[in-house]
Amino acid sequence: MPAPYPHSSIVNRPPLTFPDGKRVAFYIGLNVEVFDADLPVVAGGPVPDPQAYGWRDYGNRVGFWRLVDVLDDAGVPVSVILNSEAARAFPEIVDAGVERGWAWVAHGRTNSVYLSGMDGAKEAAHLDAVFADLDAALLSRPTGWLGPGLAATAATPHLLAERGVRYVLDWCCDDQPFAMDVPGLWSVPYSLELNDLNLFLPGPGPSGPDYERLVLDQFEQLLADSATTGRVLALPLHTFIAGQPHRAKYVARVIRQIAATPEVWVCTSDDVAAHARQAAHGPAP
């Protein structure tokens, strides 16, 4: 199966610009997730799994609220990457995001159920249920999507576009937004390299200072690259990882430093997608 987008080398595209002459678009992707307690949290794990389930549920009970304080102090907008079951189960989290005008990115039903392996009819019914729950909880439909586990089928882009999705974060192959093969659907950069889930699992991962340096190294290189064409810096955070007490201050430091840089457009993933559509900045023919 070919990828659902055309190849395009970044050196062969027109320069990408952002509002007010900014060079790096910076958005925070805050993952709010729920897991099914009657399914293995990790492959081959026990059911129930108090250790793995409880650690993740810490994010919904405590970690989210610690990160709210961090983000409020930094004064930055947020893209909440939200399971539909989390939207249904945690209305106080939805209320906090609505109050702050945060953007919403649909993230499947739970992080225990992936799209991969579903046939077309099953996937369509699954997506209908996901968006019905999100519509009810948010009173509006998210225009962005990130699949649980970044999983997809060949039909996923088409099914999402049919349901009003305008951009996806699943395809981490670029520093710029680009048009997918499905009409009207865009890809917005996400990051596997900076994803706290990938950095800290399995094992303890980097120390707080090492995490801070890693994120800033990524930012500094993208800022240098942006001298010729704009770049997107996504910072994926999970409430049960970034929201731990010993990590929060380092997360706060990197957000404040990046957001305070004059060349940075602090935005949401919705903003990046809307700007890309308006500028019609897609892959070169």
C-alpha positions in Angstrom: 0.0 0.0 0.0 1.5 3.4 -0.9 1.5 6.2 1.6 -1.6 8.4 1.2 0.4 11.5 0.2 2.9 12.4 -2.6 6.6 12.7 -2.1 8.0 16.2 -1.8 11.5 17.2 -0.8 11.5 20.3 1.5 14.2 22.0 -0.7 11.9 22.0 -3.7 8.9 23.9 -2.2 8.1 27.6 -2.1 9.1 29.2 1.2 6.6 28.7 3.9 5.7 31.8 6.0 3.7 32.3 9.1 1.6 35.2 10.4 3.5 38.4 11.3 6.7 37.1 9.8 7.2 34.3 12.4 9.4 31.4 11.3 8.6 28.5 13.7 5.0 27.5 14.5 4.9 26.0 18.0 2.0 24.0 19.3 1.5 21.8 22.3 -0.4 18.5 21.8 -1.7 17.5 25.3 -2.9 13.9 25.2 -5.8 13.2 27.5 -6.4 9.4 27.3 -8.3 6.6 28.9 -7.7 2.9 28.8 -10.1 0.0 29.1 -9.6 -1.7 32.5 -10.9 -5.0 31.1 -8.3 -5.1 28.4 -4.5 -5.3 28.7 -3.0 -1.9 29.1 0.3 -3.2 27.5 0.5 -6.1 25.1 0.6 -9.4 27.0 -0.1 -7.7 30.4 -2.5 -8.9 33.0 -6.2 -8.0 33.3 -6.8 -6.1 35.5 -3.4 -4.3 35.6 -3.4 -2.0 38.7 0.2 -0.8 38.1 -0.1 0.1 34.4 -3.7 1.3 34.5 -3.3 3.3 37.7 -0.2 5.0 36.5 -2.0 6.2 33.4 -5.1 7.2 35.3 -3.0 9.4 37.5 -2.9 11.8 34.5 -6.7 12.2 34.5 -6.9 12.6 38.3 -3.8 14.8 39.0 -1.3 15.2 36.1 -3.8 17.1 33.9 -4.4 19.7 36.6 -0.7 20.2 37.3 -0.1 20.8 33.6 -3.1 23.2 33.5 -1.2 25.4 36.0 2.0 25.1 33.9 0.2 26.1 30.7 -1.8 28.9 32.4 1.4 30.3 33.8 3.0 30.3 30.3 -0.1 31.8 28.7 0.0 29.5 25.7 -2.9 27.9 23.8 -3.2 24.1 23.7 -4.4 21.4 21.3 -6.0 18.7 23.5 -5.7 15.3 21.9 -8.8 13.6 23.4 -10.2 10.1 23.5 -14.0 10.3 23.1 -14.4 8.1 26.2 -12.3 10.6 28.2 -14.5 13.4 27.0 -17.5 11.5 28.3 -16.0 10.3 31.6 -14.2 13.5 32.6 -16.5 16.5 31.9 -14.4 18.7 34.3 -11.4 18.3 31.9 -13.6 19.3 28.9 -14.9 22.3 30.9 -11.3 23.4 31.7 -10.4 23.3 28.0 -13.6 25.0 26.8 -13.0 27.8 29.4 -9.6 28.4 28.0 -10.6 28.3 24.4 -8.3 25.3 23.7 -8.4 23.4 20.4 -9.6 19.7 20.3 -8.1 16.9 18.3 -10.1 13.6 18.1 -8.1 10.6 19.4 -10.3 7.6 18.9 -12.5 6.0 21.6 -9.8 4.8 24.1 -6.1 4.1 23.8 -6.9 0.4 24.2 -8.6 0.2 20.7 -6.6 0.8 17.6 -8.0 1.3 14.1 -5.5 -1.1 12.5 -7.1 -4.4 11.5 -10.6 -3.1 11.3 -12.5 -3.6 8.1 -14.2 -0.7 6.4 -17.6 -1.1 7.8 -16.3 -1.7 11.4 -14.0 1.3 11.2 -16.8 3.5 9.8 -19.1 2.5 12.6 -16.4 3.0 15.2 -15.6 6.5 13.9 -19.3 7.4 13.9 -19.5 6.5 17.6 -16.3 8.4 18.4 -17.5 11.6 16.8 -21.0 11.3 18.2 -19.6 11.2 21.7 -17.2 14.1 21.0 -20.0 16.2 19.4 -22.1 15.7 22.5 -19.3 16.5 25.0 -17.7 19.4 23.1 -20.8 20.8 21.3 -18.6 21.0 18.2 -16.8 18.6 16.0 -13.0 18.5 16.1 -11.4 19.1 12.8 -8.1 17.3 13.7 -7.4 13.7 14.3 -4.6 11.5 15.8 -5.2 7.8 15.8 -4.6 5.9 19.1 -1.1 4.5 18.7 -0.9 6.6 15.5 -2.6 3.5 13.9 -4.6 3.6 10.7 -6.0 1.6 7.8 -5.9 2.3 4.1 -9.4 3.6 4.5 -8.8 5.9 7.4 -8.0 9.2 5.6 -11.1 8.9 3.4 -13.4 8.0 6.3 -12.1 10.9 8.4 -12.5 13.4 5.5 -16.1 12.2 5.1 -16.7 13.0 8.7 -15.4 16.5 8.6 -11.8 16.0 9.6 -9.6 18.6 7.9 -6.2 17.4 9.1 -4.3 14.5 10.7 -1.3 14.2 12.9 -0.6 10.5 12.2 2.1 10.9 9.5 5.3 12.2 11.2 7.2 12.6 8.0 7.8 16.4 7.7 8.6 19.7 9.4 5.8 21.4 7.4 2.1 20.9 6.8 1.2 19.3 3.5 -1.8 18.2 1.5 -2.7 14.5 1.6 -4.0 12.6 -1.4 -7.5 12.8 0.0 -9.1 16.2 -1.2 -9.4 18.7 1.6 -7.3 16.7 4.1 -3.9 18.0 5.4 -1.1 16.5 7.4 0.2 18.7 10.3 3.6 17.8 11.8 3.5 15.9 15.1 6.7 14.6 16.8 7.8 11.1 17.7 11.2 12.3 18.7 9.9 14.8 21.3 6.9 12.6 22.4 7.2 12.2 26.1 5.7 8.7 25.8 8.5 7.6 23.5 11.2 9.3 25.6 10.2 7.9 29.0 8.8 4.4 28.0 10.1 1.8 28.5 12.3 2.6 31.4 13.0 5.8 33.3 14.1 7.8 30.2 16.1 11.0 30.4 16.4 13.1 33.5 14.5 16.4 33.7 17.5 18.5 32.6 18.2 16.0 29.8 14.6 16.3 28.6 14.9 20.1 28.7 18.1 20.0 26.7 16.7 17.6 24.1 13.6 19.7 23.4 15.7 22.9 23.2 18.2 21.2 20.8 15.3 20.3 18.5 13.9 23.8 18.7 17.3 25.5 18.1 17.9 23.4 14.9 14.4 24.1 13.6 14.9 27.8 14.3 18.1 27.8 12.3 16.4 25.8 9.5 13.6 28.4 9.4 15.9 31.1 8.1 14.9 29.9 4.6 11.5 28.4 5.1 9.1 28.0 8.0 9.0 24.9 10.3 6.6 23.4 12.8 7.6 22.4 16.3 5.1 20.1 18.0 5.5 19.3 21.7 3.5 16.1 22.5 2.7 15.8 26.2 0.8 13.0 28.1 -0.8 13.9 31.4 0.5 10.9 33.2 4.1 11.5 32.0 4.7 15.2 31.7 2.3 15.8 34.6 4.5 13.9 37.1 5.8 16.2 39.9 9.5 15.7 39.0 9.0 16.6 35.4 6.6 19.5 35.5 9.2 22.3 36.1 11.3 21.1 33.1 8.2 21.1 30.9 7.4 24.6 32.1 10.9 25.8 31.3 11.0 24.6 27.7 7.5 26.0 27.0 8.3 29.4 28.4 11.7 29.7 26.6 10.3 28.6 23.2 7.1 30.7 23.5 9.2 33.8 24.4 11.4 33.6 21.3 10.5 36.5 18.9 10.5 34.3 15.8 8.0 31.8 17.2 4.3 31.7 16.4 2.6 30.2 19.4 -0.5 28.5 18.1 -2.6 25.3 18.0 -2.6 22.5 15.5 -5.9 23.9 14.2 -4.1 27.2 13.5 -1.4 25.4 11.6 -3.8 23.5 9.4 -6.0 26.6 8.7 -2.9 28.6 7.8 -1.7 25.9 5.5 -5.0 25.7 3.7 -5.2 29.4 3.3 -1.7 29.7 2.0 -2.3 26.5 -0.2 1.3 25.4 0.8 1.4 21.8 -0.3 3.9 19.5 -1.9 5.5 20.8 -5.1 4.1 19.1 -8.2 
